[in-house]
Amino acid sequence: MTAAQEILAHNRQFRDSNRDDLELKIASMRKDVYPFFRATAHLFYRDMAALPSSPYTNAQTGRCWLAGDAHPANFGSMRDAGGGQVFAVSDFDEAYPGQYLWDLRRLAVGLLLAPYATALEPDERRAAIAAMATAYLACMEQFQSPGAAQAFRLSEDNTSGIVQKIIKKGAKGERGELLAKFQDKNTGAPSQAKIDELVAAMPGYVAGIAPSLRKPAGFYEVMDVRQRFGAGMGSLGKLRYYALLRGGADGQVLLELKQAIASAVAQASPGVLPEAAGGGHEGRRIALAQQAMLPGADPLAGYATIGGLPFNVHEKAPTDKDFKYEDITTAAELNKAAASLGMALASAHALAGQNLASPAASADIAGQIHRAVSSLGGFLAELTRFADSYAAKARQDWQDFDAAVARGEPMY
């Protein structure tokens, strides 16, 4: 199939439930190659499945829990379980076990394609790939020491530039922002039938939370529900709701409930996820990965079945702030940010390996990766060559897609 035909096949699953978001998705994808790349993880992993193995991978390094969609827009600032503000991976929809290199490759291509505030030369963008991957591998060497991955945090104290700025901004987030987000122009009132389905799903969601993390029953009382439109790129088309909960002494809490589908990574790594690791419910897979990949367990991460569809559930906190890669103005600023992205990704991989160790995942993934990369120079050269080649392919797929839309071919 052509790229346009695969996009049509992927989008059709949402056609009957969320056409408005699909219209926005297609329009956004036509604007530039980067939103196109963000929206087509399913094309990326189709291609990963067809490529020969890298000399810097082996069977053991293929047992790594991936973020799955590791491009610059999927990192951000958030509050950790200990109350500190950190920088980390922020999207887990595609999380799934596979080759660690696939996350690095997707992030490297994203660094080449992302629109920054100032146009940067190709060589400057390639240098950012090296900064990202070098920082990633340095962390993996460090994370071989017992407890190192669990103790690691990217905080205001050990970051600088744009990453430190977003951490500081997140730390200032106030609960009063919740109602503004809940009622903004991108939300609308769902039908009463949809509200009833969501409320009916709440006991199942609460039951799926570990008893040690569970709040008193009244905390989860649903006060109001809104449907969220126009969020993300790869997620456009999925049903997404905000539920305002009564909360506790600190005030009301906003939950996001997003429709969950099979991970795109599974195309390249089929059948490796056991039932106990979320293989039986796509929302549970995402929740487990989020809890495992972030420093400290999120007490509200969970899953639900709403109207027969799987959903992932997590808090939409006022301290959650997106990484503003589009504000980068210099090559030096990009290199600093890229290194932080590499460290955040390494932390996610190492933590998940230890927290979700199973036949599908290696608890010693940091050591396995460190030992597999026998030459830093060779590794960086291969990763950069791949990123250049795949960025060119993404541009060609984008142009073919745009031409198909212009011809009137349906995309959902």
C-alpha positions as CSV (number, residue, x, y, z in Angstrom):
1,M,0.0,0.0,0.0
2,T,1.0,3.6,-0.5
3,A,1.5,5.9,2.5
4,A,-1.8,7.6,1.6
5,Q,-3.6,4.2,1.6
6,E,-2.2,3.3,4.9
7,I,-3.2,6.6,6.4
8,L,-6.7,6.0,5.2
9,A,-6.8,2.5,6.7
10,H,-5.5,3.8,10.0
11,N,-8.0,6.7,10.2
12,R,-11.1,4.7,9.2
13,Q,-11.3,3.2,12.7
14,F,-12.3,6.7,14.0
15,R,-14.5,7.7,11.1
16,D,-17.9,7.1,12.7
17,S,-17.0,8.6,16.1
18,N,-14.8,11.7,15.6
19,R,-14.9,13.1,12.0
20,D,-14.2,16.7,13.2
21,D,-10.8,15.7,14.6
22,L,-10.0,13.8,11.5
23,E,-10.7,16.8,9.3
24,L,-8.3,18.8,11.5
25,K,-5.7,16.0,11.4
26,I,-5.6,15.9,7.6
27,A,-5.4,19.7,7.4
28,S,-2.6,19.8,9.9
29,M,-0.7,17.0,8.2
30,R,-0.8,18.9,4.9
31,K,0.9,22.0,6.4
32,D,4.4,20.6,7.0
33,V,6.4,17.4,7.2
34,Y,6.8,17.5,11.0
35,P,3.0,17.2,11.8
36,F,2.8,14.5,9.2
37,F,5.7,12.7,10.9
38,R,4.0,13.1,14.3
39,A,0.8,11.7,13.0
40,T,2.2,8.6,11.3
41,A,3.9,6.4,13.9
42,H,2.2,3.5,12.2
43,L,4.2,4.2,9.0
44,F,7.4,4.5,10.9
45,Y,7.1,1.1,12.6
46,R,6.0,-0.5,9.4
47,D,9.3,0.6,8.0
48,M,11.2,-0.5,11.1
49,A,9.9,-4.0,10.6
50,A,11.3,-4.1,7.1
51,L,14.8,-2.9,7.9
52,P,17.8,-5.2,8.6
53,S,19.2,-5.4,12.1
54,S,21.7,-2.8,13.3
55,P,25.1,-4.1,14.5
56,Y,24.4,-2.2,17.7
57,T,21.4,-4.3,18.6
58,N,20.7,-7.9,19.5
59,A,18.0,-10.1,20.9
60,Q,18.5,-8.7,24.5
61,T,18.4,-5.0,23.5
62,G,15.1,-5.8,21.7
63,R,13.5,-6.4,25.1
64,C,13.3,-2.7,25.9
65,W,10.1,-0.9,26.9
66,L,9.8,1.9,24.4
67,A,8.0,5.2,24.7
68,G,7.1,4.3,21.1
69,D,6.6,7.9,19.8
70,A,9.7,9.6,21.0
71,H,9.8,12.9,19.1
72,P,10.4,16.3,20.7
73,A,6.7,17.2,21.2
74,N,6.3,14.2,23.5
75,F,8.5,15.4,26.3
76,G,7.6,17.9,29.1
77,S,7.7,19.0,32.7
78,M,5.6,17.4,35.4
79,R,5.4,16.8,39.1
80,D,7.0,13.5,40.3
81,A,5.6,11.3,43.1
82,G,7.9,13.1,45.6
83,G,6.6,16.5,44.8
84,G,9.5,17.7,42.7
85,Q,9.2,19.1,39.2
86,V,11.0,17.1,36.6
87,F,11.5,16.8,32.8
88,A,10.6,13.5,31.3
89,V,8.8,11.6,28.5
90,S,5.2,12.7,28.5
91,D,3.3,10.5,26.1
92,F,2.9,6.7,26.4
93,D,0.2,5.9,23.9
94,E,2.6,3.8,21.7
95,A,4.5,2.3,24.6
96,Y,5.5,-1.3,23.9
97,P,8.6,-3.6,24.1
98,G,10.9,-3.5,21.1
99,Q,14.4,-2.5,20.0
100,Y,15.7,0.5,22.1
101,L,17.2,1.9,18.8
102,W,13.7,2.5,17.4
103,D,13.0,5.2,20.0
104,L,16.4,6.8,19.4
105,R,15.7,6.7,15.6
106,R,12.3,8.4,15.9
107,L,13.7,11.1,18.2
108,A,16.7,11.7,15.8
109,V,14.3,12.1,12.9
110,G,12.2,14.5,14.9
111,L,15.2,16.6,15.7
112,L,15.9,17.0,12.0
113,L,12.3,17.8,11.1
114,A,11.0,19.9,14.0
115,P,10.4,23.6,13.3
116,Y,12.5,25.7,15.6
117,A,12.1,29.5,16.1
118,T,15.2,30.1,14.0
119,A,16.1,28.1,10.9
120,L,19.0,25.9,11.8
121,E,21.4,24.4,9.2
122,P,21.3,20.6,8.6
123,D,24.7,20.1,10.2
124,E,23.5,21.9,13.3
125,R,20.6,19.6,13.6
126,R,22.9,16.6,13.0
127,A,25.0,17.8,15.9
128,A,21.9,17.7,18.1
129,I,21.4,14.1,17.2
130,A,24.9,13.4,18.5
131,A,24.3,15.3,21.6
132,M,21.1,13.4,22.3
133,A,22.5,10.0,21.6
134,T,25.7,10.6,23.5
135,A,23.8,11.8,26.6
136,Y,21.5,8.7,26.3
137,L,24.4,6.3,26.2
138,A,26.2,8.0,29.1
139,C,23.1,7.6,31.2
140,M,22.8,3.9,30.3
141,E,26.4,3.4,31.5
142,Q,25.5,5.2,34.7
143,F,22.3,3.3,35.2
144,Q,24.1,0.0,35.5
145,S,24.8,0.9,39.1
146,P,22.1,-0.3,41.6
147,G,19.6,2.4,42.3
148,A,21.0,4.9,39.8
149,A,18.0,4.9,37.5
150,Q,15.5,5.2,40.4
151,A,17.5,8.2,41.9
152,F,17.9,10.0,38.6
153,R,15.9,13.2,38.0
154,L,16.1,16.0,35.4
155,S,15.3,19.0,37.6
156,E,15.8,22.7,37.8
157,D,19.1,22.1,39.5
158,N,20.8,20.0,36.8
159,T,19.3,21.5,33.6
160,S,19.6,24.8,31.8
161,G,18.2,26.7,28.9
162,I,14.8,25.9,27.5
163,V,14.4,22.7,29.5
164,Q,15.1,24.4,32.8
165,K,12.6,27.1,31.8
166,I,9.8,24.6,31.3
167,I,10.6,23.0,34.6
168,K,10.3,26.3,36.4
169,K,7.0,27.1,34.6
170,G,5.5,23.8,35.6
171,A,6.5,24.3,39.2
172,K,4.3,27.5,39.2
173,G,1.2,25.7,37.9
174,E,-1.8,26.3,40.1
175,R,-5.0,24.3,40.5
176,G,-7.1,27.2,39.4
177,E,-5.9,26.5,35.9
178,L,-7.9,23.3,35.8
179,L,-11.3,24.9,35.4
180,A,-9.9,27.1,32.6
181,K,-8.6,24.1,30.7
182,F,-11.8,22.2,31.4
183,Q,-14.0,24.9,30.0
184,D,-11.9,26.2,27.1
185,K,-13.0,26.6,23.5
186,N,-11.6,23.2,22.6
187,T,-14.1,21.3,24.8
188,G,-17.8,20.7,24.5
189,A,-20.6,19.0,26.3
190,P,-21.0,15.3,25.3
191,S,-24.3,13.6,25.1
192,Q,-26.0,12.5,28.3
193,A,-25.6,8.9,27.1
194,K,-21.8,9.4,26.8
195,I,-21.6,11.0,30.3
196,D,-23.6,8.0,31.7
197,E,-21.2,5.6,30.1
198,L,-18.2,7.4,31.5
199,V,-19.6,7.5,35.0
200,A,-20.6,3.9,34.8
201,A,-16.9,3.0,33.9
202,M,-15.5,4.8,37.0
203,P,-15.8,1.9,39.5
204,G,-13.8,-0.3,37.1
205,Y,-11.2,2.4,36.8
206,V,-10.9,2.7,40.6
207,A,-10.7,-1.0,41.1
208,G,-7.8,-1.2,38.7
209,I,-5.7,1.2,40.8
210,A,-3.3,-0.5,43.2
211,P,-4.8,-0.5,46.7
212,S,-1.7,1.3,48.0
213,L,-2.3,4.2,45.6
214,R,-6.1,4.3,45.9
215,K,-7.8,7.4,47.3
216,P,-11.0,7.4,49.4
217,A,-14.1,6.6,47.3
218,G,-15.5,10.2,47.4
219,F,-12.3,11.5,45.7
220,Y,-13.4,9.9,42.4
221,E,-16.9,11.4,42.3
222,V,-17.5,12.8,38.9
223,M,-18.7,16.4,39.1
224,D,-18.7,17.3,35.4
225,V,-17.6,15.8,32.0
226,R,-16.4,17.5,28.8
227,Q,-15.3,16.1,25.5
228,R,-11.9,17.4,24.3
229,F,-11.3,18.2,20.6
230,G,-8.2,19.0,18.6
231,A,-5.5,17.8,20.9
232,G,-2.2,16.3,19.7
233,M,-1.5,15.0,16.2
234,G,-1.2,11.2,16.3
235,S,-4.1,11.2,18.8
236,L,-6.5,13.2,16.6
237,G,-9.5,11.0,15.9
238,K,-9.5,9.2,19.2
239,L,-12.3,10.0,21.7
240,R,-11.0,12.1,24.5
241,Y,-12.8,13.3,27.7
242,Y,-12.1,15.4,30.7
243,A,-13.7,14.4,33.9
244,L,-13.7,16.8,36.8
245,L,-13.5,14.9,40.1
246,R,-14.4,16.0,43.6
247,G,-10.8,15.4,44.7
248,G,-9.6,15.8,48.3
249,A,-8.3,18.5,50.6
250,D,-6.2,20.1,47.8
251,G,-9.3,20.6,45.7
252,Q,-10.8,19.3,42.5
253,V,-8.9,17.1,40.1
254,L,-9.0,16.8,36.3
255,L,-8.8,13.4,34.7
256,E,-8.1,12.9,31.0
257,L,-9.7,9.7,29.5
258,K,-8.4,9.0,26.0
259,Q,-9.3,6.2,23.7
260,A,-6.6,3.6,23.5
261,I,-5.7,1.5,20.4
262,A,-3.0,-1.0,19.7
263,S,0.6,0.3,19.8
264,A,2.2,1.0,16.4
265,V,5.3,-0.6,17.7
266,A,3.6,-4.0,17.7
267,Q,3.9,-4.0,13.9
268,A,7.6,-4.4,14.3
269,S,7.6,-6.4,17.5
270,P,4.5,-8.5,17.3
271,G,3.1,-10.8,20.0
272,V,5.7,-10.1,22.7
273,L,3.4,-8.5,25.3
274,P,2.0,-10.9,27.9
275,E,-1.5,-10.4,29.4
276,A,0.1,-9.5,32.8
277,A,1.9,-6.6,31.3
278,G,-1.2,-5.0,29.8
279,G,-1.5,-7.2,26.7
280,G,-5.3,-7.7,27.3
281,H,-6.3,-4.0,27.5
282,E,-4.7,-1.2,25.5
283,G,-5.5,1.4,28.2
284,R,-3.9,-0.8,30.9
285,R,-0.8,-1.2,28.7
286,I,-0.4,2.6,28.5
287,A,-1.1,3.1,32.3
288,L,1.5,0.4,33.2
289,A,4.1,2.0,30.9
290,Q,3.4,5.5,32.3
291,Q,3.8,4.3,35.9
292,A,6.9,2.3,35.0
293,M,8.7,4.9,32.9
294,L,8.3,7.9,35.1
295,P,10.1,8.6,38.4
296,G,7.6,7.6,41.0
297,A,4.1,6.0,40.6
298,D,1.3,8.3,39.4
299,P,-1.6,7.5,41.8
300,L,-4.3,8.4,39.2
301,A,-2.9,6.5,36.2
302,G,-5.3,3.7,35.2
303,Y,-7.6,2.4,32.5
304,A,-11.3,2.1,31.8
305,T,-13.7,0.6,29.3
306,I,-16.2,3.2,28.1
307,G,-19.0,2.2,25.8
308,G,-17.1,-1.0,25.0
309,L,-13.9,0.9,24.0
310,P,-10.6,0.8,26.0
311,F,-9.4,4.1,27.4
312,N,-6.3,5.2,29.2
313,V,-6.8,7.4,32.3
314,H,-4.4,9.9,33.8
315,E,-4.4,13.2,35.7
316,K,-4.3,16.4,33.7
317,A,-2.4,18.4,36.2
318,P,-1.7,22.1,36.2
319,T,2.0,21.3,36.7
320,D,2.1,19.4,33.3
321,K,3.8,21.7,30.7
322,D,4.8,20.7,27.2
323,F,8.4,21.1,26.0
324,K,8.5,24.2,23.8
325,Y,11.0,22.9,21.2
326,E,9.6,25.5,18.8
327,D,11.1,28.3,20.9
328,I,14.7,27.1,20.2
329,T,16.7,29.9,18.6
330,T,20.3,28.7,18.4
331,A,22.3,25.6,17.7
332,A,23.8,25.7,21.2
333,E,20.3,25.9,22.7
334,L,19.2,22.9,20.6
335,N,22.2,20.9,21.7
336,K,21.5,21.5,25.4
337,A,17.8,20.5,24.9
338,A,18.7,17.5,22.8
339,A,21.0,16.2,25.5
340,S,18.1,16.5,28.0
341,L,15.8,14.6,25.7
342,G,18.4,11.8,25.5
343,M,18.7,11.6,29.2
344,A,14.9,11.6,29.7
345,L,14.5,8.8,27.2
346,A,17.3,6.8,28.9
347,S,15.6,7.2,32.2
348,A,12.3,5.9,30.8
349,H,13.9,2.9,29.2
350,A,15.9,1.9,32.3
351,L,13.1,2.5,34.8
352,A,10.6,0.5,32.7
353,G,13.1,-2.4,32.4
354,Q,13.3,-2.7,36.2
355,N,9.6,-2.0,36.9
356,L,8.1,-4.1,34.2
357,A,10.6,-6.9,34.0
358,S,8.9,-9.9,32.3
359,P,9.6,-12.4,29.5
360,A,9.0,-9.4,27.2
361,A,11.4,-7.0,28.9
362,S,14.9,-7.0,30.3
363,A,15.5,-5.7,33.8
364,D,19.1,-5.1,32.9
365,I,18.3,-3.2,29.7
366,A,20.8,-0.4,30.6
367,G,23.6,-2.9,30.8
368,Q,22.5,-4.7,27.6
369,I,22.5,-1.5,25.6
370,H,25.8,-0.3,27.1
371,R,27.5,-3.6,26.1
372,A,25.8,-3.6,22.6
373,V,27.2,-0.2,21.6
374,S,30.8,-1.2,20.9
375,S,31.8,2.0,19.2
376,L,30.4,5.4,20.1
377,G,31.6,7.0,16.8
378,G,30.2,4.1,14.7
379,F,26.9,4.3,16.6
380,L,26.5,8.1,16.1
381,A,27.4,7.8,12.4
382,E,24.8,5.1,11.8
383,L,22.1,6.9,13.7
384,T,22.8,10.1,11.8
385,R,22.8,8.4,8.5
386,F,19.5,6.7,9.3
387,A,17.9,10.1,10.4
388,D,19.0,11.8,7.2
389,S,17.6,8.9,5.1
390,Y,14.4,8.6,6.9
391,A,13.8,12.4,7.1
392,A,14.0,12.3,3.3
393,K,11.6,9.4,3.1
394,A,9.1,11.2,5.4
395,R,9.2,14.2,3.1
396,Q,8.5,12.1,0.1
397,D,5.6,10.3,1.9
398,W,4.3,13.7,3.0
399,Q,4.4,15.0,-0.6
400,D,2.7,11.9,-1.9
401,F,0.0,12.2,0.8
402,D,-0.6,15.9,0.0
403,A,-0.9,15.1,-3.7
404,A,-3.4,12.3,-2.9
405,V,-5.5,14.7,-0.8
406,A,-5.4,17.3,-3.6
407,R,-6.6,14.6,-6.1
408,G,-9.6,14.1,-3.8
409,E,-8.6,10.7,-2.4
410,P,-10.3,10.0,1.0
411,M,-8.1,9.9,4.1
412,Y,-10.7,8.6,6.5
